[in-house]
Amino acid sequence: MQKEQIAYVNGNILPESQASISINDRGFIFGDAVFDTARTFNGKLLFLEDHVDRLFDSCKYLDIDPVLSKTQIIAITKEVLSKNISCLGENEDFWVTQRVTRGLRSGDSGDKNNPTIVVNCRKIIFRKRAAYFVNGIPLQVSSIRRTPPSAISPRAKTHNYLNMVLAETEVGKQSPGSWAVLLDERGNLCEGLGCNIFLVKNGILFTPSDIYTLAGITRKIVMDLAKKEKIEVIEKDLDLYDAITADEIFLTSTSLCICPATSFNGITIGEGKIPGPLTSRLQALFKKQIDMDFIAQYLHFFSKKRKPSPF
């Protein structure tokens, strides 16, 4: 097995121990950068084009010129994965991330057309999260609010994740193992830490409007699968009452795919069945979509002795 992973940095493909960016890079200094992350399933990248499309939308929103085309970014990403695939062990998979910063700050040879581009792989932390697929995810609302659109659009995937980090830190201290949920400035549900949230009530699927959230690629896939199955899907403002009285709640993300929640602010969701019937149905549809049992992959790493952790 290959010992050290390989990364791409500004035209160079090299071992991660040799990969670096300037201390004057605006992405490092100001968080002036965007990123997106796809994942592999059995070592194969899926939905990469969707992630790269969103990466370029984020670049446009921040007025960062990536210089490279979508086709080039996709080709680089596939090459980086191919050079790292031998690092994967049994049942392992990668997050594969593309990052684009604005480059060096003004006065340090930086300009709009000199971005820093990084592509790298990271092993998905199945061991830390496996218990969530056995017992469900306990959700806890943080006092930290999601960045409002009046400040910077949550729909852009930028390096400014401090509100997420603070929420994770707060919830981790108050309720270890729980997953942080952020509200918007009006008190409505936005999203979980790095994931989208869905509620089920009377057979109808609800999810917060994407104006106040980062609409995930998996979120869209799940909504499309539900609609094909004639399951009603409604995007709307959802508050704490909606969450507490929901029949089922689940989270979606690139790595989790679809994972059921067991409690919300300490209150058992619905009848406490994990997963609920509609969640289970959507999980089965997603498995078919990706041609892989992602739940079995997580359960391969499950240990009763290990306490679950989001990150």
N, C-alpha and C positions, 0 to 999 in steps of 0.2 A: 504493500500500500504506500502510495506517495505520502511523504511526511509533511511537506510544507505546501500550503496553497499558493496559487498564483493570482496576481491582480493586474489590472490595466490602469495605468496612470499616464494621461497625456501622450498617447502614441506608443508607450512602452509596456510590454508585458513582462513582468518580473516577479520574483518571489516576494511574498508579502513583507518579509523582513527587510526588503530593500525598497519597498514602496513608501513614498513620502510626498507631502505637499509643502509648500512654502509657509513659514510662520506669518507671512504677510498676505496670505490668501484670504479674500473677503469671506469665504465660506467658513473658515476657521475663526476669523476675528468677529464677524458680525452675524454669522448664520445666514449669510447672503447666498443661498444655494437652494437647489431643489433636488429631490431624489424620488426614485420609485423602486419597488421591489416585487419581483415575480418569485415563483418557487418551482422546484422540480417535483415531479411525481414519478417515483421509480427512476429517478435520474433524468427524466425528460421534462424540458421546459414547456409549460402550457400557458396560454393567454399572454405571451410575451408582448405581442403587438399591442394589446389593450393597455398594458402597463407603459409601454414606450409612448403611446399616444397621450396618455395622461402626463407623462414626464414632459413632453413638448408643450402641452397646455399650461403646465406649471411654469415652464420657462417663459412662455409668451406673457403670462400674467405678471411675472417679475421683470419682464423686458431683458431677459438674459438670452443672448444668441449662442446656442450650443455649437454653432459652426458645422458640426457633423450632421448628416441627414439621419432620419429615422432608420433607413436601411443600413447605414453604417453602424449606428448604435446597436441595432439588432445583431448584426454580423459580429461585432466586437463581443457582445454579451455571450453569444453562442461559442465563440472561440475561447473566452475565459472559462466557461463551463466545461468545455471539452478538455481543457488542461487541468481541471480540478476534479474531474469525475472519479479518478482513481483514488481520491482521498475519502470517498464515501465508504462506510462500512455497511454491514447488513441492515436493511430497513431504514437507512439514513437518507436524508434529502437535504437540499440546499435552499436557503434564501439567496437570490441573485439580484444584486442591487446596482443601479446606475445612479451616479451623482454628478451634477453639473453645478459648479460655482461660477460666480462672475469673474473669477480670476484674482490677480493681485490688485491691491488697493491703489488708488490714484497716487502717483509719485513713486510707485514701485514697479514701473513698467506694465501696469495693468490698464486694460481698456475693455470696452464692451465686447470686442471680438477676440479676446484672448482668455476664454474660459478654462477652468480646470475640470477635466472629465475623469471620473474614477468608476471602474466596474470591478466588483469583487463578489465572492461567494462566502456565505457563512452557514454552518450546519444548523438546521432547525432544532430547537431545544425540546425534543419530544419527551425526554425524561422528566423535565420540570412540569410539563403540562398534561402528561398522560392521565393523571388522576381526575382531571376535569371531565374526561370522557367516561369515567366510571361513576363519579359522584355528582357531576354537574359543577358549574362555576358559580360560586357565591358572588353576587354583585353588590358593590357598595358605592353609593353616591359620594363624590368628593365635594368639598366646599369650593374647590377651584373651578371656575367657569371656563368653558370653551372660548377660544378667541372669537370675538364677534366679527361679522362681516364688515361692520363699520370701521374696524381697525385693519384687519387683513383677512382676506377670504379663507375660510377653513377648507375650501375646495381645492386650494393649491397645496401640494405636498412639499412643504418647505422644510428647511433645517431648524426652523423656530418651533421646537417641541417643548418649550419650557412649561407651558401649562399642563401638558400631558405628564411630564416628568414630576412636577410638583404634586399632581393628583396621585400618581403612582406612589410617591414617597409618603404622602399623607395617609392614603388607604392602607399601604403596607404596614405602617405603624399602628393604625387603629384596628385593623382586621387582617392579620397576616394570611396570605393565600387568596384573599378576595381580589376581584378584578375591579379597577376603578371605572366608574361611569361619570361622565361629565354632563352637566346641564348647560343650556345657553343662558344668556343674561336675563331671559324672561322666566327661567325656571323650568323649561321644557327639556326633555331628553335630547341629547345630541348623539353621543357615541360612547362606546367603551374605549379603553386605552388601546389604540391601534386597531380597532375593529368597529363594525357597525352592529346595531342592536335591532332585533325584531321582536314584536309582541304578537301573540296569538290570542284572539278573543272570539268565541263562538264560531270558530272555523275560518275567520278572516285574518289575514296577515297584515300587520301594521308595521311601519318603520318611519322614523323621523324624516322630514323633508330634507333634501340635500343642500338647501341654502345654508344651513348651520352646521353641516357635517362634511367630512371628506368621504364622498361616495365611493365605496370600495368596488373593485372589480368583481369580487365574490358576491357582494351585495347585488349587483346587477344580474349576475348569473342566476342567483337564487330567485330573484324576482321574475326573471324570464321563465325559469323552470316552473314556478308556481302558476304563472299565467297560462302556460301551455297545458297545465293540469286543471285548468278552470278554477283555480284557487283565487279568490278575490284578494287583491293587493292594494292597500291604501297608504299613500304617503301623506302624513299630516303631523301637526304639532301633537306631541304626546307628553303628558305630565306624570308626576309621581303616582297619582291615582290610577292612571292607565297601567303603569308597571305593576303596582301592588295588586291590582285586581285581574291581571292577565291570567289566562289559562296556561300559557307557556311563554317562555322567553328563551331566545337563543342568540348567540353572537356569530357573526361571519367575519372572516379575514382570510388573507392569502394563505397563512399557515394553518390556522384552526379549521378552515373550511366552514363547517357548521358545528357549533358546540353548544349543548344545552346549558341553561342556567338553572340552578337549584333554589336560590333565594335572592331576594332583593331587599337590601337594608335589613337583613336578618329575618325577613318574613318569607316563609315557604311559598314558592310560586305554584299556583293551582293546587292540584292534589299531591304534588311532590314527586310525580312519576318522571324518571329520567331515562331516555328522552320522552317528551310528550308525543302523542300520535302524529301531529302534523310535522313536528321537528323530525321525527323518525322517517316520515315519508319523504321529506325534502332531502334528508341525508342519503337515503337510498337513490333518489334521483341524481344527486350530485356525484355519488360513487359511479353511477352509470355514465355520467357526462365525462368524467376524467378517466374512466376505465381502471379504477383502482379503489381498494377499500382503505380509505384514509383513517377510519376508526381503528381497524385492525393494526395499522401501522403505529398509531399512538399506543394501543394496548400492549404491543410488543415490548414497550419500554416501561410498562406500569410496575410499580413496586409499592406495596402497602406501607413500607417503611419511609418512603420519601414524601415529604410535604410538598404540595403543589405550589407553583410560583408562576405568575404571568411572564416574568422576564428574568 
